[in-house]
Amino acid sequence: MARKMVYGINDTPPFFITLLSGAQHVLTLFGSTTLVPLIFGPAMGMDALQIASLISCVYFGMGVATLIQTSKKLGSGLPIVQGSSFSFIPSVMTVIALYKAGGPEQVMQYMGGGLIAGGIILSIIGYSRIAGVIRRVITPVVIGPVIMAIGFSLAGTAVQGNAANYWPASLGVVILIFLFSLVLKNKYINIFAILLAIVITYCVCLWLSVNGTFAPNHPAYISLAKVEEAKWIRDFRTVIFPWGMPKFSLMAIAAMLAGFFATMIESIGDYHSVSYASGVDDPDSGTISRGLGAEGMCCALSGVFGSVGTTSYTENIGLIGLTGVASRVVVRTGAVILILMSFVGKLSALIATMPSPIIGGAYIALFGTIGAMGIQVLMRADMSSQRNILIVGFAFLMALGLPGWVEANQALFMNDAQGQLAHTLGGMCWAVLKTPMAVAGICAAICDSLIPGTDKERGINVKPGESE
């Protein structure tokens, strides 16, 4: 049973409760939503001020997306927060690899084009009300390996790319996350475990930088010079296409579509979870269709706003369950706060000074948790079934092994001697098959659809704990 609601979906709490509860939603999504641009910015070669601009764009895009998703006409109407999606990380890394030579602005232009094109496609899928067909194909047997691939395939980004730069800071973050989320039995500390761990470690690194213990070339050194340079208020004229007009490439679009596939899978599960946490009936096909349509619209708008891909946030669904506050008005208030934050330039510049070892520590905890959530999803299916064990094992192994081979053999897919059309189509296949979550989803969906199995065995219409 979901906990008793203090404020239901259609309730409007008193002003101060609404304001504070909305701010709590912002604080809950703050860490994860901020971490995504902190991955992309350095990978593109952005400097601190450019990363700060990207963070501002992300906050604005996520605030607008949450307002759209919580609309009963445009979106699902559920009290579900939209934030920057980890599911797009492998896809965007592919786009970065393709276009990094042209500089960060060019990467953002191609990423924007991919978000706009993919968002339109997802909107058509959603608003055309074919969710019933999708739900029969995307079962827990498919969702599980995809989510596992998202989390576990990012191990290199977490460890070699960030945490290994200075292990004391990274492990400090991990230890504090475990302490605040599992050891200390205080619900408020538990809710903000990641944020508290990052802030405390950041303050320690800042103090060590100021007193000269960390030299400017130290991986955990923090300089506030760029914060002083940043403007207090962001220029309103930079809201639309801040990185320039979007560019459309079939390879970039194909890579981004893999991210859309994963977020669509995540979101269908999240609509059920937030309904359960809010004490209302499971979402019907119309609600899911509008939700997916809104997800596509929000991603397309993110491309316009110079932001990143968006999806529903599981952390905030958990917050509803913890607090008993499921009011749609509260979530929309949080969205407005996020939009206002996007125009505070110095705030984004301060966040952009985050050292890579601290980010790496947060990644270790978050990416591992995402991968483990895929295992949790599999609990809806009958994992005592040899059918499901073979499908999941095959899909996950291919997700870990095939992308590396595909990336190393790009010439097999993109041979200039084959003609322009074949070259383009081959490039699209290459971009998709080098993305672990796409490989996991394709393999699992094909096997799960073709190999006979009962609804209970496949986890269709089964809640956690009912598969046994």
N, C-alpha and C positions, 0 to 999 in steps of 0.2 A: 504493500500500500504506500502511495505517496503521502508525505506528511501533510497534516492539516494546514490548509491555506490561511494565512493571516489576511492577505489581500489577494483576491482572485484576478483572473485575466482582465475582466472588465471593470474592476474597482479603481477608484482614484483616492489614494491615501492623502492625508494632510500634507500641506506644502513642504514642510521641513523634512518629513519622512520621505516624501517623493524625491526631494533634492539629495538627501543623504544616501538613499537607496540607489538612486541613479549614479551618484559619484562612486558608490561601491562597485557597481557594474563596470565603470570605467577603470577603477583600480584593479579589478579582477582580470580584465582583458589587456591591461596596460603592458604587462611584461611580454606576453606572447606576441601581441600586435607590434610592439616595438622591435622585437628580436628579428622579425622577418626582414625589414629594411636594413637592419644592422648586418644581416648576412649578405644581402644583395649589393649594398653600397661598396664595401671593400672589394668584393669580387669583380665589380665593374671598374674599379680604379677611381672611385669618387673620393674627393677630399672631404674634410669635416663639414664644411659649409654645404656642399652638395648633399651629403648624407642627411644633414639637418633639414634641407629642403624636401628630400624624399620622405622623411619622417612626417613632416607637416602635411604633405600630400596624402600620406597613408591615413593619418588621423581624420582628415576631412572626408576622404573617400569612405572610410568605415562608418563614420557618423551618418553620412547620407544613405549608405547601404542599409544601416539598421532602421532608419526611418521608413525606407521603402519596404523592407521585409516585414515590419510590424504593421503595415497597412493592410486592412482586411480586403481592400479592393485590388491593390497591386501585388501584395505578397501573401504569405501564409496567414498573417494576422496573429501569429503566435508571439509570445514575449521572448524572442530569440535574438541575441546580439550577433552582429556580423563583425568579423575581424579579419586581419590579414592571414592568409592560409599557408600552412606548412606544406600542403599538398602540391603547391605550385613550385616549390623549391627545385626539385629535379628538372622540371620543365624550363624554368628560368635559367638555371645553370647551363642548359643546352643552348639557349638563346645567347647567353653571355659568351659562351665559347665560340659561337658563330660570328658575333659582331663586335666583340670587345675591341678589336683593332681600331674601330671607328670612334672609340671614346664612349664614356658613360651616356651622353645624350643620345647617341645612335642606338645603343642597347635599349634605352628606355622607349625610344620611338618604335622599335620593332616589337618590344614587349607590349607597348600600348596597342599596336596594330593587332597582335595576337589576342589580347584581352577583348578588344572590340569585336573582332570576327568571331571568336569563340563564345563570347557573351551573347551575341545575336543568335548563334546556333542553339545555345542552351535555352535562351528565352523562347525560341520557337518550339523546342522539345517540351518545355514546361507549359506554356500557355496553350499549346495544341491539345493538352489533356490526354497524353498517351502514358501517363504515370502508371496506369494499371499494367501495361505491357512491360515497362521498365522494372516494376516491382517483382515480376515473375522471373526476370533474367538476373537481376542483382539480388542475390540471396546472401545470407551470412557466409556461405561457403566461398562466395566471390569477394564480399566486403572484407573478410578477415585477412586474406593474403595481401590485398591491396594496401590496407592500413599498416600491416606488418612491413611491407616493402617501403612505404613512405618513411617510417621511423628508422628501421634498421639500415636502410641504404644510405642514410645520412651520417653514419658513424664516422666516416672519413672527414666530413666537414666539421663535425663536433670535435674530434680528437686531433688529427694531424693539422687541420686548418686553423684551429683556435686554441683548444685547451693545452696542447703540447708546447705552445709558445712560452708558458710559465705555469707549471703544474701547481705550485703552492696556491696561487689565486684561484685556479680552476677547481681544485679539490676543495678549497675553502667554500666556494659556492655550493658544491655538491653536498658537502657535510652539513652546511646550514639548511639547505633545502630538506634534507632528511630529518634534521632536528626539528625544524619548524612545522613540517607537514606530518611527521609520524610520531615523534617522541613527545613533544609538548602537546598536551591535551587542552588546547584553547581554540575555539572555533574561528576566532578572528585571526589569530596567528596562522592557523591552518589554511585559511582562505588566501592570505597574502604571503604564503611561504616563499614563493619564487621571488616576488618583489622585494621582500625583506632581505633575503639572502643576497640579492644583487646590490641593493642599496648599501648594506653593511660592508660588503667586500669592496665596493666602489669607494666608500669613505676611507677605508683603510689604505687603499692604493693611492688615493688623493693625498692623504696625510704623509705617506712615505715619499710621494713625489715632491711635495712642498718642502719637506725637511731635508731633501737631497739624498735620501737613501736610494731612490730610483733615479737613475740618470735619464736624460731625454731619449736615449736610444733603447731604454729598457722596455720589454713588451707590455708591462703593466703600468708604464708611466702615463700620467694624465696631465694634459696642458689645457688651461681654460682660456687660452688666447683667442681661439675661434669664437668662444662664447661672448667675449667682449666685442668682437667684430660684428656679431650677428645683430640684426635689427630686433627691436622689441615686438613690433607688429609686422606680420607678413603682408606683402603687397597683394591686395585683392585681385589685381590684374593677372597674377600668376596662377590663378585657380584653374583656368582652362588651358590645356596643352602646355604646361610649364616647361616641358623638355623639347618642344617643337611639335610639328604636325606628325601624326603617327605614320609609320611605314609598314606596308603589308608584304610579308614574305610567306610563301606556302610552307617552307620548312619551319619558320617560327610559329606559324599558326598550328601546324601539325604537332609541334612540341607542346604548345600551350593546351591543345585539346586533350592531351594525356592528363594534364592537371585538372581540366574541367571534368573529365570522366571520374577522377578520384573524388573531387569535391561533391559531385552529384551523389555518389555513393554515400559519402559522409553525411550529407545533408538529409537524405531520406531517413537515415537512422536517427539523426538529431531531432527531426520533427516528431518522431515517436517518443524520443526521450524527454523532450521539453513538454509534450502533452501529458506524459505520465507524471513528471515532476510537478506540473501545474494542477494536477487533479482533474483533468478533463479527459474526454474520450480520445482514443487514437485518431490521428488525422485521417480524413477521407481522401479519396483520389483528387478531389477539387483543391483541397488545401495543399496537398503535395505538389500538384501541378502549378498552382500559383506561387508556391515557395520556390520551386525550381526556376520558374519564369523570372521571378524577382532576383534570384541568384545570378542568372544570366544578365539581366538588366544592370545589376549592381557592378558586375565585372566589366561590362562595356563602359559604364560611367567611370569606373576606376581607370580605364585606359584613357578616357578624356581628361580626368583630373590628375594624370601623372602618377597614379597610385599603383598598387599591386593587386593580385587576385584576392577575392574575398570569399569567405564561407562562414557558416554558423559556428558558434563557439561552445564547445562542450563545457569549458570551465564555468561559463555563466549559467548554463543549465544546472550544474551542480550547485551554484549559488542560490538558485531558486529553491532547490530542494532543502538547502540548509536553513534559509531564512523564512521560507513560507510566503515570500512576497513574489507573486507572479504577475503583478500589474503591468499591463502593456504601457501605461502612462509612465511608469518608473523607467522602463527600458528606453522609451523614447526620450525621456529627460536625460538619461545617460548619453544618448546619441548627440543631443544638443550640446552637452558639456564637451564631448569629444570634438565636435566641430569648432567650438570656441577655442579649445586648446590648440587646434591646428594653426591658429593665427598668432600664437605667441612664439615668435622666432627664437628667442633666447632659450626657451624650454627645449625645443628640438635640437638646438646647437649643444646644449648641455648633455642631452642623451647621446648625441653623436660622438662625444668624447669617451664613450665606454671602451675600455681596452679589450682586445680580442680574447685574452685568457678568461676574463669574467664572462664574456659571451659564451665561450666554449664550455664553461662549467654549467651554465644554464642549458646549453644544448644537450649535454650528456644526460641530464635529468629529463628534459622535455622529449627528446627524440626517442630515448628508451621507453618512456611512458607511452608515447604514440604507438610504437611497435607493440608494446604489451597490450594496448587497447585492442589491437587486431586479434590477439589471442582471446581476449574477453568476448569479442563479437562472435568468435567461433563457438562459444558456449551455447549459442542459440541453436546451433546445428548438432547433429548426433555424431560426436567425434569418436564414438566407439565403432562407428561404421568404417569398414575397410575402404569403401567407396570414397568417403570424404577424406580419409587420411591420405589416400593416393593423390586425389585432386589437389588438396592443399599443399602437400609436400612437393608435388611436381610444379605447381604454380610459383611457390615461394623460391624453390631452387632455381628455376628459370629466371625469376626476377633478380636474383643475386648474381647469376652467372652470365646470362645472355647479353645484357647491356655492355659489359666490358668488351666482349668479343665484337659486338656490333660497332662500338666506338672505334676500336682498333682497325676495323676493316671497312672504313668509310668508302674506299675506292670501289668495293664490290657493289655498293648501292648507288654511287654517284659517278658513273663513267661517262665522260664527255663524248666518247665515241658512240654512245647509244642514242644521241639526239637530245634536244632540249626537253621534250615532254618526259621521256624516260628518266632523264637526269633529275627533273623536278620531282616526279613521283618517287623515284628512288631516295631522294633527299628527304621527302616526307616520311617514308618508311623508316629511314635511318633515324630521324629525330624521334619517332615514336618508340622504336624498339630499343633505343639506348636509354629509355626512361624506365626504371625498375617497376614503378607502380602500374604503368601501362602494360608491361609484359605480364605482371601478376594478374591483372584484371582480364586481359585477353585470354590467357591460358585457362584461368579458373572459370570464366564465363562460358567458354566453348565446351570445356569438359563437363561442367555442371549442367549445361543445357542438353548435351547429347547423351550422357550416361544416365540410364534410368535411376530414379530415386524418388522416394515418397516425399510429400510436403514436410512431414515431421523430420525426416532424415536431412532434408535440405535446409531446415530452419525457417520455413515460410510460416508466418503468423504464429511464431513461437516466441515467448518472452524468455529472458534469461532464467535459467534454472528449470525450465520445463522440458528440456530435450531428453532428460534421462528417463 
